C-alpha cells in the first residue's frame, strides 16, 4: 500500500512539473509574439513618419519585456533558494 501511495505521489508531481513546463513555454511564446508585434508596429509607425509613436511603442515594449524577464528570473531564483 505504501508503494502504491508513493507511486501515485510521483505521478502527481510529474504531472505538476509537466503542467508548469507547458505554462513557461506558453508564456515565452506569448512574450515573443508580443515583442515581435510591437517591433513590427514600431517599424510601421517609423515608416509612416511618426518617430514619436515608434519610439514610444518600441521603448515601452522593450522596457516591459526586459523588466518582466528580470522580475521572472528574480522570483525563480528566490523560489529555488527556499
N, C-alpha and C positions, 0 to 999 in steps of 0.2 A: 504494500500500500504506500509506503514512503517513497519507493522508487517511482511509482506511477504519479505521485504528487510532485516529485522533483521534475519528472519529465514534462508534466503539464506546465509547471512554472517556467521551465526553459522555453517551451513553445510560446508561452505568453510573452516572455521577454524578447524572444526572437521576432515575434510579430510587432511588438512595440518598436524595436530597433528598425525594422523594415519600414514601418509607417513614418518614423522620424526621418529616415533617409529619403523617402519619397517627398516629404514635406520640404526638406532642404533643397532637393533638386528642382522642385516646382518653384520655390522662391527664387532660385538662381535663374531659372528660365524667365520668370516674370520680370525680374530685375533687368536682365539682358534685353528683353523686349521693350521695356520702358525706356531704358537708356538709348537703344537704337532708334526708337520712335522719336524721342526728344532730339537726338542728333540730327535726324532727317528733318524734323520741323525747324530746327535751328538753321540748318543749311538752306532750307527753302526760304525762310524769312530773310536770311542774308542775301540770297539770290534775288529776292524781290525788292531789296534795297532798304530793309528795315534792320539796321545794325543793332539798335537798342533792343528790339524784341528778340533778335537772335542771341544777343549776349545774355539777356535775362533767362531765356529758355535753356540755353546751353549751360550757363553758370549755375542756375539753381538745380538743374538736373545733376550736374557733376558733384556739386556740394552735397546734395541729398543722398546720392548713391554712395559717395565716399563716407559720409557720416554714418549711414546705415551699415556699411561694411565694417567700419571701425567699432561701432557700438555692438554689432553682432559678434565680432571677434572678442571684444572685451567681455561680453556676457558669457560666451562659451568658455573662455579661459577662466573666468571666475567660477563657473559651474563645475569645471573639471578639477579645480583645486579642492573643492569641498567634498 
